[in-house]
Amino acid sequence: MSTGMLWYDSNPKIDLLSQIAQAAAYYQYKYGQYPELCYVNPDTLTALSARPSDITILPDRQVQPGHLWLGVRDGMVPLAA
């Protein structure tokens, strides 16, 4: 993934899965396609109790805590509406 959407959520009361779901829903609304990938800080990934089946979550040290980087794999083209 070379481009994507950066999402920040500083609310400590919302778990990581809920943050990813909210960010993915907004991504779909904004870009017309559901994201396939979500990069998170590896330290944040330890708080993940389960993994969603519809999006791949990967660790990346370049992503700061509290941030999510969502997008699609390179080469994917959104479907025309």
C-alpha positions in Angstrom: 0.0 0.0 0.0 1.6 3.2 -1.1 -1.3 5.6 -0.3 -4.1 5.5 2.3 -6.0 7.4 4.9 -4.5 8.3 8.2 -7.0 8.1 11.1 -6.5 9.4 14.6 -8.6 8.4 17.6 -7.4 9.5 21.1 -10.4 8.2 23.0 -9.0 5.6 25.4 -12.5 4.2 26.1 -12.9 2.8 22.6 -11.2 -0.5 21.9 -9.0 -1.0 18.8 -11.5 -3.1 16.9 -14.1 -0.4 17.3 -11.7 2.3 16.2 -10.8 0.2 13.1 -14.5 -0.3 12.3 -15.2 3.4 12.6 -12.2 4.3 10.4 -13.1 1.7 7.8 -16.7 2.8 7.6 -15.5 6.4 7.0 -13.0 5.2 4.4 -15.7 3.4 2.5 -18.0 6.5 2.7 -15.2 8.8 1.5 -13.6 6.7 -1.2 -16.4 4.3 -2.2 -14.4 1.2 -1.4 -13.8 -0.8 1.8 -10.2 -0.8 2.9 -8.3 -4.1 2.8 -5.4 -3.2 5.0 -4.9 -1.4 8.3 -1.5 -0.6 9.7 -1.1 0.1 13.4 1.7 0.7 15.8 3.0 -2.7 17.1 2.5 -1.6 20.8 -1.1 -0.9 20.0 -1.6 -4.2 18.4 -1.1 -6.0 21.7 -4.4 -4.5 22.9 -6.2 -6.4 20.1 -8.3 -9.2 21.5 -9.7 -10.5 18.2 -9.1 -9.9 14.5 -11.7 -8.8 12.0 -12.1 -11.1 9.0 -12.7 -8.3 6.5 -9.5 -6.3 6.9 -5.9 -7.3 7.4 -4.2 -5.7 10.4 -0.5 -5.3 10.2 2.1 -3.8 12.6 4.2 -0.9 11.4 6.6 1.1 13.6 6.1 4.2 11.4 2.5 4.5 12.5 2.2 6.4 15.8 0.2 5.2 18.7 -3.5 6.2 18.4 -3.2 6.3 14.6 -4.5 3.9 11.9 -3.3 3.9 8.3 -6.0 2.3 6.1 -6.1 1.6 2.4 -6.1 -1.1 -0.3 -3.3 -3.2 -1.7 -1.4 -1.6 -4.6 -2.9 -2.3 -8.0 -6.5 -2.4 -6.7 -8.9 0.0 -8.5 -12.2 1.1 -6.9 -15.3 -0.1 -8.7 -17.2 2.6 -10.6 -20.6 3.4 -9.0 
